Amino acid sequence: MVIKYISFLIGIIWSYSIIKTQSVFSKKAGIIFKIFITKVSWLTFIAACYFGYKNFTIKSTIIGIVIGILLVNLSFYLLNKYINQKFNRKQIIFFKSFFEYALIFLIIYFFLF
C-alpha cells in the first residue's frame, strides 16, 4: 500500500511539475510547449488523481495532491532563488533562449520525422 501511495505522489509531482514548467517559457515556446507537452501532463495529472481516488480514501488523495502541489511550488521557488543568486541576468536570458530554441527544434524534428 505504501508503494502505491508513493507512486501516486510521484505521478502527481511529475505531472504538475511539467505543467508548472510551462510558465517559465516565453510566449512562442510556451505555445508549442502547451500544445505538445502540457496537454499530456494534464491528462497524466488527472489520471494520477483518479488513481488516488480509486485506491485510497478521499482524505488521503486530497492530502497527496496538496502535498505534491506544495512540493512543486516550493521547489520552483527555491530553484528560482538559487538561479538568480548564482547567475547574472544576461546568462539566464542566454540559457533560457537556447533552451527554448532547442525545445522548438526538437518538437519540430520529432513531429516531422
N, C-alpha and C positions, 0 to 999 in steps of 0.2 A: 504494500500500500504506500509505503514511503517512496519507493522508486517511481510509482505512478504520479505521486504528487510533485516530486522533483521534476519529472519530465513535463508535467503540466506547467510548472513555474518557468522552466527553460523555454517552453513554447511561447508563453506569454511574453517573457523578457525578449526573446529573439524577434518575434514579430513586431512588438511595439517599438523596439529599438530601430528597426528598419523604417517603420512608419515615422518615427521621430527624426530620423536622418534626413528625410525629405526637406525639412525646414532649413537645413544648413545650406542647401544648394541655391544657386541663382534661378531666375525665372526660366531661362531656356533649358538648363539642365534639370530643373525641378519638374518641368512638364514631362520630359522624357522619363525621368525617374518615377514620376507619378503614374504615367501610363503603363510602364513595363514592370515596375518592381513593387510599388506601394499597393496596387490593387491585389496582388498575390499576398502581400503581407497582411492586408485587412482580412482576406479570406482565411489566412492562417491564424490570425488573432481570434476571429470568430469561431473557427474550428477548435482552437485551444480552449476557449470559453465553454463551448459546447461539451468538449471532452471533460472539463472540470465539472460541469453541471451533471453529466451522466454518471461520473464515477465518485463524486464527493457530494457533501451536503452544500446547500446554497451558501451557508455561512463560510465554509472553508473555501469555496470557489471565489466568493467576493473578496475574502481576505487575500487569497492568492493573486487575484487581479490587481488589487490595490497595492500589494507589496511589489509586484512586478513593475507597475507603472511608476511607483515611487523610486524604485531602484534605478530604472532607466533615466528618469528625470534628474535624480541626484548624480548619477554618473556623467550625464551630459553637462550638468552644471560644473562639476569638479574638473572634467576634461577641458571645458571651455576656459575655466580659470587658469588651469595649468598651461594650456597652449598660449594664452595671452601673456602670461608671465615669461614663458620660455622663448618665444619668438616675437620679432617685431611685426608690425602691421604689413609691411611690404612682403616679408617672407610668407606670411599667412595667405595673403592675396595671391601670390605666385603659386603656392602649393594648391590652393583651392581651385584656381583656374586650370592648372594642369590636371587635377583630379577630375574636374567637370568635363574637360575635353576628352580625357581618356575614357570616361564613362560613356559619353555620347558616341565616341568611336567604337567602343566595344559593343554597345547595344546595336548600332547600325551594322557592324560586322556580323554579329550573330543573327540579326534579322535577315540580312541578305544571303548569308552562306549557311 
